[in-house]
Structures are given as structure tokens and as C-alpha cells.
């Protein structure tokens, strides 16, 4: 009876140890860097050769479209500005999202593991592809539209039946 209880205890410890080792923390599984692709578009199609500047809390990155660049993951959003001669500037803000494995990290790795991943950026992810529209729609939205004054309505006479 004692041997059976001892074997069950060892099995339980081994299963828990394997679960903790397999879950791991986000910094071990996917690291603090991420490769993203950047594409630029216009209302008529794809735009090649635009120079883009990406920036988040962890650094500034440059890429010519279409292209890929390695960025540091961060909690904050990624600001993107793309320019090409003869076209309006493309500006976008790419949202960062929390990875699902962060929940496992909190459960199995504790507050320390979650804190390390949050501080290093490993707990966050950006979309794999950034599509930036080269458009002056923002500039147009800031231009006030002045409407012509409406013509006065003549008063009606007579009663309606």
C-alpha cells in the first residue's frame, strides 16, 4: 500500500513537472522579437518601393516595401509611416495584442514569469502583415467643407385641403 501511494505521488509530480516544462514562458517559446511583413497599397493597387519607418516603445525599424523586418515585441502599438515620391504618405497604428500563452504562464509560471514576459515584450504580438494605405484621406478629413447657404423658402399662401 505504501509503495503504491509512493508511485502515485511520483507520477503526479512528474506530470505536473512536464506540464510546467511544456507550457514554458512566452520569452522561451517565441522570444522578444517578431518578423513582420509590410505592404503598401493605393486605391488602384499595390505600391512597391515605399520607405517605411516603424516605431514602438522598444525601438525604430526601417523597411522598403514589400519587405520584412524584425521588430521587438512590446505592449504599445506600432506607429508606421510610409513615403514614396509622387504619392500621399501612408500612416497607420498597428495594435499589439496579448498572446494566449500568457494565461498559461500566469497559471504555471506565476507572477514572476508573467512579469518578465510583460516587461520584455515577449507576452505580446503584432499581426504578421502590416498593410499600409498610401492615401490622403486623413488630410482631406481635416479640410473644412463650406456649404452654400440655403435659399430662403417663400411663404405659402392659401389653405391646403
Secondary structure as UniProt FT lines:
FT   HELIX           2..23
FT   HELIX           26..29
FT   STRAND          33..42
FT   TURN            43..44
FT   STRAND          45..47
FT   STRAND          51..56
FT   TURN            57..58
FT   STRAND          59..64
FT   STRAND          67..72
FT   STRAND          78..83
FT   TURN            85..86
FT   STRAND          90..94
FT   STRAND          97..98
FT   HELIX           101..104
FT   HELIX           105..109
FT   HELIX           110..120
FT   TURN            121..123
FT   STRAND          124..125
FT   STRAND          129..133
FT   HELIX           137..142
//
